[in-house]
Amino acid sequence: MADAASRLRSLAEQVLGAPLPVRVRAWDGSQAGPPDAPALVLHNRRALRRMLFKPGELGLVRAWVSGDLDIEGDLYAALEALAGLVWERAEDAPGPLQALRDPAVRTAVRELLKLAGPPLPPAPPREEVRRPRRHLHTRRTDRRAISHHYDVGNDFYELVLGPSMVYSCAYWEEAGNLEGAQRDKLELVCAKLGLTPGQRLLDVGCGWGSMAIHAAREHGVSVVGITLSQEQAAYARKRVADEGLTDRVEIRVQDYRDVTDGPFDAISSIGMAEHVGADRYLEYARRLYGLLGPGGRLLNHQIARRPQHDESAYAVDEFIDAYVFPDGELAPIGTTVTQLERAGFEVRDVESIREHYARTLRRWVVNLEGEWGRAVRLTSPGRARVWRLYMAASALAFERNRIGVNQVLAVRTPESGASGLSLRPRTWHG
């Protein structure tokens, strides 16, 4: 009888209908496949059961998060190799049920099930969010989703993000290090908003307070920062106090739908709108519009996905929804611009900074891998593995143009038509 790795590789290729572009190393120590390729390491038969009982992305992720499956070699190279089989299959490619109509595929699946052993499918890792997808984006469900992602522990985020504590795309213009690039991004946002001393800024989804502190310290504005995370708010308030800015920066645990103390001169929303949801996006845009005074500016910094031929077929990525951002949704940039315009905004500038996010994510992965033991102690082995996979896969997705990130500058232009921007507004680039 062939060793486990050879059998796994041969049977997998029959099921997939394509060569397996990685090596396989099985629980019996056997290996099969190109010797110079990264390897999928199945530590036990449970890894195979996870993948068989949940074919596709989620089965692979469950095996990875639980530690039943590892990647030996370059993580990015392995994800690149697997992308065509798991994440980037053609729209007309047969799904698992269609493939099972082929007798040879059914035979291969039966052989894989024999190889996996008789026990029932393992329970999902405890890091997986398990809840019915109903009543999305209410105040309660949004608080729960935000808590799942952001209340991992401030020490863990310090380890990953570094001293800047900015959890969004950096701007790699002149700075050669992450902290400098994040500072440049915050300054870019301030420049686009045209902040001047004495103005009021609302920072929606203020995170750990970095944007609020930068705007108050460097531009003399008064800032209200809002977040749904108790841990973020506590951390941000301490930073504000340490900077001596308590007279100019207020951090609240508050939903954007509950802010009533406008008007503001400017609003920054950096990496927050992905949590709003398609059904709520127009409401989000209208509420921000209503919180601005005439001539007020919004800088909306948001991840975007590529449009689909059939937009009704869009589904949230299983891995992201179950392990990273529960209930998060991405929209094409055109949809975002349209919704902002429907709310009354005049969209004045759209800048894609997709490649900047890929570089940022790779730096975060370096931070995480460099402090792996501490990361595991601060969270759990499974949670650390979630973050390593999520950030590495996201970096590749930005590099391959599967997703992007855009800064949209919009103005509540008054009836007079005076937007307040110069004829050549991109002076923020020098």
C-alpha positions as CSV (number, residue, x, y, z in Angstrom):
1,M,0.0,0.0,0.0
2,A,1.3,3.5,-0.9
3,D,2.3,5.8,2.0
4,A,-0.3,8.3,3.3
5,A,1.2,11.4,1.5
6,S,1.3,9.7,-1.9
7,R,-2.3,8.5,-1.5
8,L,-3.5,11.9,-0.3
9,R,-1.8,13.7,-3.2
10,S,-3.1,11.4,-5.8
11,L,-6.7,11.3,-4.5
12,A,-6.8,15.1,-4.0
13,E,-5.7,15.6,-7.6
14,Q,-8.5,13.4,-8.8
15,V,-11.1,15.3,-6.7
16,L,-9.8,18.7,-7.7
17,G,-9.2,17.8,-11.4
18,A,-5.9,19.7,-11.3
19,P,-2.3,19.1,-10.1
20,L,-1.7,19.9,-6.5
21,P,0.8,22.7,-6.5
22,V,2.3,22.0,-3.1
23,R,4.1,19.2,-1.3
24,V,2.1,17.0,1.1
25,R,3.6,15.7,4.3
26,A,1.4,13.3,6.2
27,W,1.1,12.0,9.8
28,D,3.1,8.9,9.0
29,G,6.2,11.0,8.1
30,S,5.8,10.4,4.3
31,Q,6.1,13.2,1.7
32,A,5.0,13.5,-1.9
33,G,5.2,16.3,-4.4
34,P,7.8,18.8,-5.7
35,P,10.7,18.9,-3.2
36,D,11.2,22.7,-3.6
37,A,7.6,23.6,-3.1
38,P,6.0,24.6,0.2
39,A,4.3,21.7,2.0
40,L,0.9,21.2,3.6
41,V,1.7,19.2,6.8
42,L,-1.2,17.1,8.1
43,H,-0.2,16.3,11.6
44,N,-3.0,13.8,12.0
45,R,-6.1,12.3,10.3
46,R,-8.3,14.9,12.0
47,A,-6.9,17.5,9.6
48,L,-8.2,15.5,6.7
49,R,-11.6,15.0,8.3
50,R,-11.9,18.7,8.8
51,M,-11.2,19.3,5.1
52,L,-13.5,16.5,3.9
53,F,-16.5,17.4,6.0
54,K,-16.2,21.1,5.1
55,P,-14.7,21.3,1.6
56,G,-13.1,24.5,0.5
57,E,-11.8,27.5,2.4
58,L,-13.5,26.9,5.8
59,G,-12.3,23.3,6.2
60,L,-8.7,24.4,5.5
61,V,-9.0,27.2,7.9
62,R,-10.4,25.0,10.7
63,A,-7.5,22.6,10.2
64,W,-5.0,25.5,10.3
65,V,-6.5,27.3,13.3
66,S,-6.7,24.1,15.4
67,G,-3.1,23.2,14.6
68,D,-4.0,20.0,12.8
69,L,-2.6,21.5,9.6
70,D,0.6,23.5,9.1
71,I,2.5,25.0,6.2
72,E,6.2,24.2,5.9
73,G,8.2,26.7,4.0
74,D,7.1,30.2,2.8
75,L,3.6,31.0,3.9
76,Y,3.0,33.5,1.1
77,A,4.2,31.0,-1.5
78,A,1.9,28.3,-0.2
79,L,-1.1,30.7,-0.2
80,E,-0.2,31.8,-3.8
81,A,0.0,28.2,-4.9
82,L,-3.4,27.3,-3.3
83,A,-5.2,30.5,-4.4
84,G,-6.2,29.1,-7.8
85,L,-7.7,26.0,-6.2
86,V,-9.5,27.5,-3.2
87,W,-10.0,31.3,-3.6
88,E,-9.8,32.1,-7.2
89,R,-11.6,29.4,-9.0
90,A,-13.4,30.5,-12.2
91,E,-17.1,31.3,-11.8
92,D,-18.1,28.4,-14.1
93,A,-15.8,25.9,-12.3
94,P,-17.8,23.0,-10.8
95,G,-18.5,23.1,-7.1
96,P,-18.2,20.1,-4.8
97,L,-21.7,18.7,-5.5
98,Q,-21.3,19.0,-9.3
99,A,-17.9,17.3,-9.1
100,L,-19.4,14.4,-7.2
101,R,-21.4,13.5,-10.3
102,D,-18.2,12.1,-11.8
103,P,-17.9,8.4,-10.7
104,A,-14.1,8.7,-10.5
105,V,-14.4,11.7,-8.1
106,R,-16.9,9.8,-6.0
107,T,-14.5,6.9,-5.8
108,A,-11.6,9.2,-4.8
109,V,-13.7,10.9,-2.1
110,R,-14.7,7.4,-0.6
111,E,-11.0,6.5,-0.5
112,L,-10.2,9.8,1.2
113,L,-12.9,9.2,3.8
114,K,-11.4,5.7,4.5
115,L,-8.0,7.3,4.9
116,A,-9.4,10.0,7.3
117,G,-10.8,7.3,9.6
118,P,-14.2,6.7,11.1
119,P,-14.8,9.3,13.8
120,L,-17.4,12.1,13.3
121,P,-16.2,15.5,12.0
122,P,-14.4,17.4,14.7
123,A,-16.0,20.4,16.4
124,P,-14.9,23.8,15.0
125,P,-12.1,25.5,16.9
126,R,-13.2,27.7,19.8
127,E,-12.0,30.8,18.0
128,E,-14.8,30.4,15.4
129,V,-17.8,32.6,15.8
130,R,-20.9,30.5,15.6
131,R,-24.2,32.3,15.5
132,P,-27.2,32.6,13.1
133,R,-26.8,35.3,10.5
134,R,-29.9,37.2,11.5
135,H,-30.6,40.8,12.6
136,L,-27.3,42.0,11.2
137,H,-25.9,45.4,12.0
138,T,-28.2,46.3,14.9
139,R,-26.5,48.2,17.7
140,R,-26.3,44.9,19.7
141,T,-24.9,42.7,16.9
142,D,-22.4,45.5,15.9
143,R,-21.1,45.7,19.5
144,R,-20.7,42.0,19.6
145,A,-18.9,41.8,16.3
146,I,-16.5,44.7,17.2
147,S,-15.8,43.1,20.6
148,H,-14.9,39.8,18.9
149,H,-12.3,41.5,16.8
150,Y,-10.9,44.4,18.8
151,D,-11.2,43.1,22.4
152,V,-8.4,40.6,21.9
153,G,-6.2,42.5,24.2
154,N,-4.4,45.8,23.8
155,D,-1.0,44.1,24.5
156,F,-1.6,41.9,21.5
157,Y,-2.4,44.8,19.3
158,E,0.7,46.6,20.5
159,L,2.8,43.6,19.4
160,V,1.3,43.5,15.9
161,L,0.8,47.2,15.1
162,G,3.8,48.6,16.8
163,P,4.1,52.0,18.6
164,S,1.7,53.8,16.2
165,M,-1.2,51.7,17.3
166,V,-2.9,52.4,14.0
167,Y,-4.9,49.5,12.6
168,S,-5.4,50.6,9.0
169,C,-3.3,51.1,5.8
170,A,-0.1,53.1,6.3
171,Y,1.0,55.5,3.6
172,W,4.5,54.6,2.3
173,E,5.7,57.9,0.8
174,E,9.0,58.8,2.4
175,A,9.1,56.9,5.7
176,G,11.0,53.7,5.6
177,N,9.5,52.3,8.8
178,L,5.9,51.4,9.8
179,E,5.6,54.0,12.5
180,G,6.6,56.8,10.1
181,A,4.3,55.5,7.4
182,Q,1.4,55.5,9.8
183,R,2.2,59.0,10.9
184,D,2.3,60.1,7.2
185,K,-1.2,58.5,6.7
186,L,-2.7,60.4,9.6
187,E,-1.2,63.6,8.3
188,L,-2.5,62.8,4.8
189,V,-6.0,62.5,6.3
190,C,-5.7,65.8,8.2
191,A,-4.5,67.5,5.0
192,K,-7.4,66.2,2.9
193,L,-9.8,67.4,5.6
194,G,-8.1,70.8,5.7
195,L,-8.0,70.9,9.5
196,T,-7.3,74.3,11.1
197,P,-7.1,75.3,14.8
198,G,-10.4,75.6,16.6
199,Q,-12.3,73.2,14.3
200,R,-14.3,70.2,15.6
201,L,-13.5,66.8,14.2
202,L,-15.5,63.6,14.7
203,D,-13.3,60.5,14.4
204,V,-15.7,57.5,13.7
205,G,-14.2,54.2,14.8
206,C,-11.3,56.0,16.6
207,G,-9.5,52.8,17.6
208,W,-6.8,53.4,20.1
209,G,-6.9,57.2,19.6
210,S,-4.1,57.7,17.2
211,M,-6.0,59.9,14.7
212,A,-7.7,61.9,17.4
213,I,-4.3,62.6,19.2
214,H,-2.5,63.5,16.0
215,A,-5.2,65.9,14.8
216,A,-5.5,67.6,18.2
217,R,-1.7,67.8,18.8
218,E,-0.6,68.7,15.3
219,H,-3.5,70.8,14.0
220,G,-5.1,72.3,17.1
221,V,-8.6,70.9,16.6
222,S,-11.1,69.6,19.2
223,V,-11.9,65.9,18.6
224,V,-14.6,63.5,19.6
225,G,-13.5,59.9,19.0
226,I,-16.1,57.1,19.1
227,T,-15.6,53.3,19.3
228,L,-17.7,50.4,20.3
229,S,-14.8,48.7,22.0
230,Q,-14.4,49.2,25.7
231,E,-10.8,48.1,25.6
232,Q,-9.9,50.5,22.8
233,A,-11.6,53.4,24.7
234,A,-9.8,52.8,27.9
235,Y,-6.4,52.6,26.1
236,A,-7.2,55.7,24.0
237,R,-8.2,57.8,27.1
238,K,-5.0,56.9,28.8
239,R,-3.0,58.0,25.8
240,V,-4.9,61.2,25.6
241,A,-4.2,61.9,29.2
242,D,-0.5,61.1,28.8
243,E,-0.4,63.6,25.9
244,G,-2.0,66.3,28.0
245,L,-4.9,66.6,25.5
246,T,-7.9,65.9,27.7
247,D,-9.2,69.4,27.1
248,R,-9.3,68.8,23.3
249,V,-10.0,65.1,22.9
250,E,-13.0,63.2,24.2
251,I,-13.2,59.4,23.7
252,R,-16.6,57.8,23.8
253,V,-18.0,54.3,23.7
254,Q,-20.8,55.2,21.3
255,D,-22.5,54.0,18.1
256,Y,-22.3,56.4,15.2
257,R,-26.1,56.3,15.1
258,D,-26.2,57.8,18.5
259,V,-24.0,60.9,18.0
260,T,-26.2,64.0,18.2
261,D,-23.9,66.9,19.1
262,G,-23.1,68.2,15.6
263,P,-22.3,70.1,13.7
264,F,-18.7,69.1,13.1
265,D,-16.3,70.8,10.7
266,A,-14.8,67.5,9.6
267,I,-15.3,63.7,10.0
268,S,-12.7,61.0,9.6
269,S,-13.8,57.4,9.2
270,I,-10.7,55.2,8.8
271,G,-11.3,51.5,8.4
272,M,-14.7,51.6,10.1
273,A,-17.2,51.6,7.2
274,E,-16.5,47.9,6.4
275,H,-18.4,47.1,9.5
276,V,-21.5,49.1,8.5
277,G,-23.1,46.6,6.1
278,A,-24.7,47.1,2.7
279,D,-28.2,47.4,4.1
280,R,-27.1,50.2,6.5
281,Y,-24.7,52.1,4.3
282,L,-27.0,54.8,3.1
283,E,-28.1,55.4,6.7
284,Y,-24.5,55.6,7.7
285,A,-23.7,58.1,5.0
286,R,-26.8,60.2,5.7
287,R,-26.0,60.4,9.4
288,L,-22.5,61.6,8.8
289,Y,-23.8,64.1,6.3
290,G,-26.2,65.4,8.9
291,L,-23.4,65.7,11.5
292,L,-21.4,68.1,9.3
293,G,-21.9,71.8,9.0
294,P,-22.2,73.4,5.5
295,G,-18.8,73.0,3.8
296,G,-17.8,70.2,6.2
297,R,-15.6,67.4,4.9
298,L,-15.7,63.6,5.2
299,L,-12.6,61.5,4.7
300,N,-13.9,57.9,4.2
301,H,-11.0,55.4,4.2
302,Q,-12.4,52.0,3.3
303,I,-11.5,48.6,1.9
304,A,-13.2,47.7,-1.4
305,R,-13.8,44.5,-3.3
306,R,-14.0,44.0,-7.1
307,P,-17.5,44.2,-8.6
308,Q,-19.2,40.9,-9.6
309,H,-21.1,40.2,-12.7
310,D,-24.0,39.3,-10.5
311,E,-23.9,41.4,-7.4
312,S,-26.8,39.5,-5.8
313,A,-24.5,36.5,-5.6
314,Y,-22.0,38.3,-3.4
315,A,-21.3,36.4,-0.2
316,V,-19.1,37.4,2.8
317,D,-15.8,35.4,2.9
318,E,-16.3,32.4,5.2
319,F,-13.0,32.7,6.9
320,I,-13.3,36.4,7.6
321,D,-16.9,36.1,8.8
322,A,-16.2,33.2,11.1
323,Y,-12.8,34.2,12.5
324,V,-11.9,37.8,11.9
325,F,-14.7,40.4,11.2
326,P,-18.1,38.9,12.0
327,D,-20.7,40.5,9.8
328,G,-18.2,42.6,7.9
329,E,-19.1,43.4,4.3
330,L,-17.1,44.9,1.4
331,A,-18.5,46.9,-1.5
332,P,-17.0,48.0,-4.8
333,I,-15.7,51.6,-4.7
334,G,-18.4,52.7,-7.3
335,T,-21.1,51.6,-4.9
336,T,-19.5,53.5,-2.0
337,V,-19.3,56.7,-4.1
338,T,-22.9,56.3,-5.2
339,Q,-24.2,55.9,-1.7
340,L,-22.3,58.9,-0.5
341,E,-23.7,61.0,-3.3
342,R,-27.2,59.7,-2.6
343,A,-26.8,60.9,1.0
344,G,-26.1,64.4,-0.3
345,F,-22.3,64.5,-0.4
346,E,-20.3,65.9,-3.3
347,V,-17.4,63.5,-3.9
348,R,-14.3,65.5,-4.7
349,D,-11.4,63.0,-4.6
350,V,-10.9,59.3,-4.7
351,E,-7.4,57.9,-4.1
352,S,-6.5,54.2,-4.3
353,I,-3.7,53.1,-2.0
354,R,-4.0,49.4,-2.5
355,E,-0.3,48.6,-2.7
356,H,0.3,50.5,0.5
357,Y,-2.0,48.1,2.4
358,A,-0.1,45.1,1.1
359,R,3.1,46.5,2.4
360,T,1.5,47.4,5.7
361,L,0.2,43.9,6.2
362,R,3.5,42.3,5.5
363,R,5.1,44.5,8.2
364,W,2.4,43.4,10.7
365,V,3.1,39.7,9.8
366,V,6.8,40.3,10.5
367,N,5.9,41.8,13.9
368,L,3.7,38.9,14.8
369,E,6.1,36.2,13.7
370,G,9.0,38.0,15.5
371,E,7.0,37.8,18.8
372,W,5.2,34.5,18.2
373,G,5.6,33.0,21.7
374,R,4.4,36.2,23.3
375,A,1.5,36.5,20.9
376,V,0.4,33.0,21.8
377,R,0.6,33.7,25.5
378,L,-1.4,36.9,25.2
379,T,-4.2,35.3,23.2
380,S,-4.2,31.6,22.3
381,P,-2.4,29.4,19.8
382,G,-5.5,29.4,17.6
383,R,-6.1,33.2,17.8
384,A,-2.4,33.9,16.8
385,R,-2.8,31.4,13.9
386,V,-5.9,33.2,12.8
387,W,-4.1,36.5,12.7
388,R,-1.1,35.2,10.8
389,L,-3.2,33.6,8.1
390,Y,-5.6,36.6,7.9
391,M,-2.9,39.2,7.5
392,A,-0.7,37.1,5.1
393,A,-3.7,36.2,2.9
394,S,-4.9,39.8,2.9
395,A,-1.5,41.1,1.8
396,L,-1.7,38.8,-1.2
397,A,-5.2,39.8,-1.9
398,F,-4.2,43.5,-2.1
399,E,-1.2,42.6,-4.2
400,R,-3.3,40.6,-6.7
401,N,-6.0,43.3,-6.9
402,R,-8.6,41.0,-5.5
403,I,-9.4,43.8,-3.0
404,G,-8.4,47.4,-2.7
405,V,-8.5,50.4,-0.3
406,N,-9.6,53.9,-1.1
407,Q,-9.7,57.3,0.5
408,V,-12.8,59.2,-0.6
409,L,-13.0,62.9,0.2
410,A,-16.6,64.2,0.2
411,V,-18.0,67.6,1.1
412,R,-21.3,68.8,2.4
413,T,-21.3,71.4,-0.3
414,P,-23.8,74.3,0.5
415,E,-26.4,75.5,-1.9
416,S,-24.1,78.3,-3.0
417,G,-21.8,75.6,-4.5
418,A,-18.7,76.9,-2.7
419,S,-17.0,73.6,-1.8
420,G,-14.1,75.3,0.0
421,L,-11.5,73.3,-2.0
422,S,-8.9,75.0,-4.2
423,L,-9.0,74.5,-8.0
424,R,-6.0,72.1,-7.6
425,P,-7.0,70.4,-4.3
426,R,-4.3,67.7,-4.3
427,T,-1.8,70.1,-2.6
428,W,-1.7,67.5,0.3
429,H,0.8,65.5,-1.8
430,G,3.2,68.5,-1.8
